[in-house]
């Protein structure tokens, strides 16, 4: 991994970063503003293999995005290179009805001195900045209000405020995992007809004042709370928006 090229990719090259909370916040925000959450390789019949070098070639070399295992896997390597102490964790994503299986999602716990943070650049429309790893405390983020709280059976839950209620995002146990442990679920996500990733294409990127998201059916831009949605009428339409708005195109 060429760290300087990685930093250029996320728009903050030309300097180094100490293992501080301030640096972690800057690195995560820059990453989310530059590298989209996308599942396009699944629909372009290009296998996703859990290998850091392959993540780097795709995301930095080819200026692509990825999904959680790729994005958080590579981001973890970047912050470790600056001296951050980290551990990958397995999370179970809430689908509106129930939480998914173990290894459904990969996220990162970062230790900085006496403090710890939940860092995540691979969950789409989620936190912009790392959450302090403290329980039962409401934390405000540009994307909403969040809380890490006790769940059940040794799990912790990340929840987002939804009106007067809290909506679960995912649950996790604070247990360090190896990237290779996510292999089976990575294969499920990209090959199973039961995976939501195989049901349609998505490419989504946080912006300074909102988010832009492209799917097979629509292109949605949210800016300062205002939402504009346009239909995507064809593969050609999708490809043009992908190039124009995300600087990406289908590999030859």
Backbone torsions as a table, in degrees:
resi	resn	phi	psi	omega
1	UNK	NA	125.5	174.8
2	UNK	-91.3	105.0	-174.0
3	UNK	-63.5	-37.7	-179.3
4	UNK	-62.7	-41.5	178.5
5	UNK	-67.7	-35.5	176.9
6	UNK	-62.6	-46.6	179.4
7	UNK	-64.4	-37.0	174.6
8	UNK	-62.0	-38.9	-179.6
9	UNK	-60.3	-34.0	-178.7
10	UNK	-102.2	13.0	168.0
11	UNK	79.9	16.4	-179.3
12	UNK	-133.7	39.6	179.8
13	UNK	-74.3	175.1	174.6
14	UNK	85.9	9.0	177.8
15	UNK	-153.7	168.3	177.7
16	UNK	-110.6	167.5	-175.2
17	UNK	-133.3	128.3	175.5
18	UNK	-75.8	160.2	-178.9
19	UNK	-80.2	70.9	-178.9
20	UNK	-122.1	163.4	177.8
21	UNK	-62.9	-38.5	178.9
22	UNK	-61.1	-44.9	178.9
23	UNK	-65.3	-41.2	179.0
24	UNK	-60.0	-43.9	178.5
25	UNK	-61.8	-43.9	-178.5
26	UNK	-65.1	-42.0	-179.7
27	UNK	-64.1	-43.0	-179.0
28	UNK	-67.2	-46.1	-179.4
29	UNK	-61.7	-44.5	179.6
30	UNK	-60.7	-40.6	179.2
31	UNK	-62.0	-47.3	-177.4
32	UNK	-67.6	-28.5	178.6
33	UNK	-80.0	-13.4	-172.5
34	UNK	-116.6	-30.8	-172.0
35	UNK	-118.3	116.4	-175.3
36	UNK	-76.2	153.6	166.3
37	UNK	-82.1	119.0	-178.4
38	UNK	-151.7	152.9	-178.4
39	UNK	-121.3	27.6	-168.5
40	UNK	-67.6	-31.7	179.0
41	UNK	-59.8	-31.0	178.5
42	UNK	-61.8	-37.7	-177.3
43	UNK	-91.8	-10.2	175.8
44	UNK	-101.7	11.1	176.5
45	UNK	55.9	45.5	175.6
46	UNK	-119.6	109.7	-174.6
47	UNK	-58.0	142.9	174.6
48	UNK	-102.0	115.7	-177.9
49	UNK	-111.6	136.4	-177.4
50	UNK	-78.3	86.3	-177.0
51	UNK	-147.0	122.6	-174.2
52	UNK	-59.4	-40.3	-179.2
53	UNK	-63.1	-38.8	178.2
54	UNK	-69.0	-38.5	175.9
55	UNK	-59.0	-46.1	-177.5
56	UNK	-62.7	-46.1	-179.5
57	UNK	-59.8	-41.1	-178.2
58	UNK	-71.3	-52.0	-169.5
59	UNK	-80.2	-41.8	-179.1
60	UNK	-93.2	-52.6	-177.3
61	UNK	-64.1	-43.3	-176.7
62	UNK	-103.9	6.9	175.9
63	UNK	52.1	47.4	177.3
64	UNK	-105.1	-175.8	171.0
65	UNK	-115.0	-148.8	179.1
66	UNK	177.1	-172.0	173.4
67	UNK	-112.4	-171.3	-159.8
68	UNK	-54.5	-45.2	-175.7
69	UNK	-62.7	-38.8	179.5
70	UNK	-72.2	-50.7	-173.5
71	UNK	-67.5	-50.5	179.6
72	UNK	-74.2	-29.8	175.8
73	UNK	-62.2	-44.7	-179.0
74	UNK	-76.1	-40.4	178.9
75	UNK	-61.2	-37.3	177.3
76	UNK	-60.0	-41.9	177.9
77	UNK	-62.7	-39.4	-179.6
78	UNK	-63.4	-49.6	-175.0
79	UNK	-72.1	-32.3	174.4
80	UNK	-60.8	-35.8	-179.6
81	UNK	-64.6	-19.8	177.1
82	UNK	-94.1	2.3	177.0
83	UNK	99.8	4.3	176.1
84	UNK	-69.8	141.9	174.2
85	UNK	-94.5	123.3	-173.1
86	UNK	-134.5	166.2	168.0
87	UNK	-147.2	134.1	173.2
88	UNK	-74.3	141.9	175.3
89	UNK	-126.2	155.4	175.4
90	UNK	-96.6	133.6	179.0
91	UNK	-124.8	152.2	178.1
92	UNK	-112.1	116.4	-170.9
93	UNK	-81.7	138.3	176.0
94	UNK	-81.7	125.4	-175.7
95	UNK	-101.0	11.2	-177.5
96	UNK	103.1	-20.4	179.4
97	UNK	-123.2	-44.8	-177.1
98	UNK	-151.4	170.2	176.2
99	UNK	-89.6	141.2	-178.4
100	UNK	-71.4	-172.6	-177.5
101	UNK	-77.5	169.9	174.4
102	UNK	-60.3	147.8	-179.0
103	UNK	70.1	13.9	177.1
104	UNK	-61.9	-32.3	-176.8
105	UNK	-146.5	148.0	175.6
106	UNK	-113.4	132.8	175.7
107	UNK	-135.8	-177.9	-171.9
108	UNK	-132.2	134.3	167.6
109	UNK	-104.5	129.8	-177.4
110	UNK	-116.7	129.4	177.2
111	UNK	-102.5	125.5	177.7
112	UNK	-129.3	101.5	-175.9
113	UNK	62.3	-123.9	179.6
114	UNK	-88.5	-5.1	-174.9
115	UNK	-106.2	155.0	175.1
116	UNK	-131.0	154.2	-176.4
117	UNK	-137.3	147.4	169.6
118	UNK	-94.9	114.5	178.0
119	UNK	-107.8	140.6	-177.2
120	UNK	-157.6	113.5	176.9
121	UNK	-113.2	14.8	-172.8
122	UNK	-128.5	32.2	-176.5
123	UNK	-126.6	19.6	177.8
124	UNK	69.6	-130.8	-176.9
125	UNK	-77.9	89.2	-173.1
126	UNK	-142.8	-146.0	-178.5
127	UNK	-68.7	140.7	173.8
128	UNK	-85.5	-38.0	-179.3
129	UNK	-116.8	155.9	177.6
130	UNK	-58.0	144.5	175.0
131	UNK	-90.5	137.5	171.2
132	UNK	-63.6	134.0	-177.5
133	UNK	-83.4	72.4	175.2
134	UNK	-127.4	147.7	-173.7
135	UNK	-96.6	146.7	173.0
136	UNK	61.5	29.4	178.6
137	UNK	-122.7	124.4	179.1
138	UNK	-70.9	131.5	-179.2
139	UNK	-124.7	128.4	-178.1
140	UNK	-91.0	136.0	-179.6
141	UNK	-134.5	159.8	179.1
142	UNK	-61.6	-20.0	-178.4
143	UNK	-97.7	-1.0	179.7
144	UNK	145.6	-171.5	178.8
145	UNK	-107.1	134.2	-174.1
146	UNK	-128.6	159.9	175.3
147	UNK	-149.1	139.0	168.6
148	UNK	-101.7	126.6	-174.8
149	UNK	-144.8	164.7	177.9
150	UNK	-66.0	143.9	178.2
151	UNK	-116.6	-111.0	179.5
152	UNK	-149.2	159.3	175.4
153	UNK	56.0	35.6	177.5
154	UNK	83.5	5.0	179.7
155	UNK	-92.1	153.0	168.7
156	UNK	-111.4	154.4	-176.7
157	UNK	-123.0	137.2	168.1
158	UNK	-100.1	120.8	-177.5
159	UNK	-123.4	150.8	178.5
160	UNK	-118.7	138.4	179.8
161	UNK	-65.5	132.4	177.2
162	UNK	-131.2	89.8	-173.9
163	UNK	69.8	-123.6	179.1
164	UNK	-92.2	-1.1	-177.1
165	UNK	-113.9	172.6	175.2
166	UNK	-115.9	129.0	-177.6
167	UNK	-106.7	126.6	-178.9
168	UNK	-63.4	137.8	173.1
169	UNK	-102.8	-52.4	171.0
170	UNK	-162.3	165.3	175.4
171	UNK	-119.2	154.4	-179.7
172	UNK	-155.2	156.5	167.8
173	UNK	-102.4	141.6	-178.9
174	UNK	-80.5	73.1	-179.5
175	UNK	-128.4	127.6	-179.7
176	UNK	-68.3	135.7	-179.4
177	UNK	-123.5	155.0	171.5
178	UNK	-92.9	149.1	179.8
179	UNK	-56.1	-37.0	-178.2
180	UNK	-62.3	-23.5	-179.7
181	UNK	-68.8	-15.5	-179.4
182	UNK	-90.0	1.6	-172.7
183	UNK	-58.6	-48.3	-176.3
184	UNK	-61.7	-43.5	179.7
185	UNK	-72.4	-31.0	175.3
186	UNK	-62.2	-41.5	177.7
187	UNK	-65.8	-40.8	176.4
188	UNK	-59.8	-47.0	-176.4
189	UNK	-59.5	-35.4	-174.3
190	UNK	-96.6	-14.8	-175.9
191	UNK	-119.7	-26.4	-173.7
192	UNK	-76.5	137.1	174.5
193	UNK	-67.1	-14.2	178.0
194	UNK	-86.1	-8.6	178.5
195	UNK	-79.0	136.4	178.4
196	UNK	-69.3	-19.0	179.1
197	UNK	-71.5	-25.3	-179.8
198	UNK	-86.0	-6.2	-174.9
199	UNK	-87.0	-13.6	179.1
200	UNK	178.7	158.0	-179.8
201	UNK	-81.3	147.8	174.7
202	UNK	-148.2	141.9	173.3
203	UNK	-143.1	119.8	-171.4
204	UNK	-138.3	136.7	-176.4
205	UNK	-138.2	131.7	173.4
206	UNK	-69.4	142.7	175.7
207	UNK	-118.9	174.0	-177.9
208	UNK	-59.0	-31.8	-175.8
209	UNK	-123.9	16.4	-178.9
210	UNK	169.4	-128.5	-176.3
211	UNK	-161.9	151.6	171.1
212	UNK	-127.3	135.0	-173.6
213	UNK	-136.9	128.3	178.6
214	UNK	-113.6	129.3	173.2
215	UNK	-127.6	-179.6	177.3
216	UNK	-58.9	-28.7	-171.4
217	UNK	-107.4	-22.7	-173.5
218	UNK	-153.1	158.6	171.5
219	UNK	-122.7	116.8	-173.1
220	UNK	-116.9	128.4	175.0
221	UNK	-119.8	125.0	174.8
222	UNK	-111.2	125.7	-176.6
223	UNK	-136.8	115.2	179.7
224	UNK	52.3	40.9	176.8
225	UNK	85.7	-9.1	177.9
226	UNK	-95.1	136.2	-174.5
227	UNK	-114.3	128.2	175.3
228	UNK	-121.1	125.6	-178.0
229	UNK	-123.3	131.3	176.2
230	UNK	-124.5	144.2	178.9
231	UNK	-71.0	144.8	169.3
232	UNK	-103.1	116.3	-167.7
233	UNK	-98.6	-12.2	-176.3
234	UNK	-162.4	169.2	174.8
235	UNK	-61.8	-37.4	179.1
236	UNK	-64.8	-41.4	177.5
237	UNK	-61.3	-45.8	178.5
238	UNK	-58.6	-47.1	-177.5
239	UNK	-63.3	-39.8	-179.7
240	UNK	-66.5	-41.7	178.5
241	UNK	-67.0	-39.1	179.9
242	UNK	-60.1	-43.1	178.9
243	UNK	-70.1	-47.5	-174.2
244	UNK	-67.3	-42.3	-171.5
245	UNK	-98.5	-23.3	-176.1
246	UNK	-122.7	-3.5	179.0
247	UNK	63.7	30.6	-176.8
248	UNK	-127.0	151.8	172.6
249	UNK	-144.2	162.0	-179.8
250	UNK	-63.7	128.9	178.1
251	UNK	-62.4	147.8	179.4
252	UNK	-83.5	NA	NA
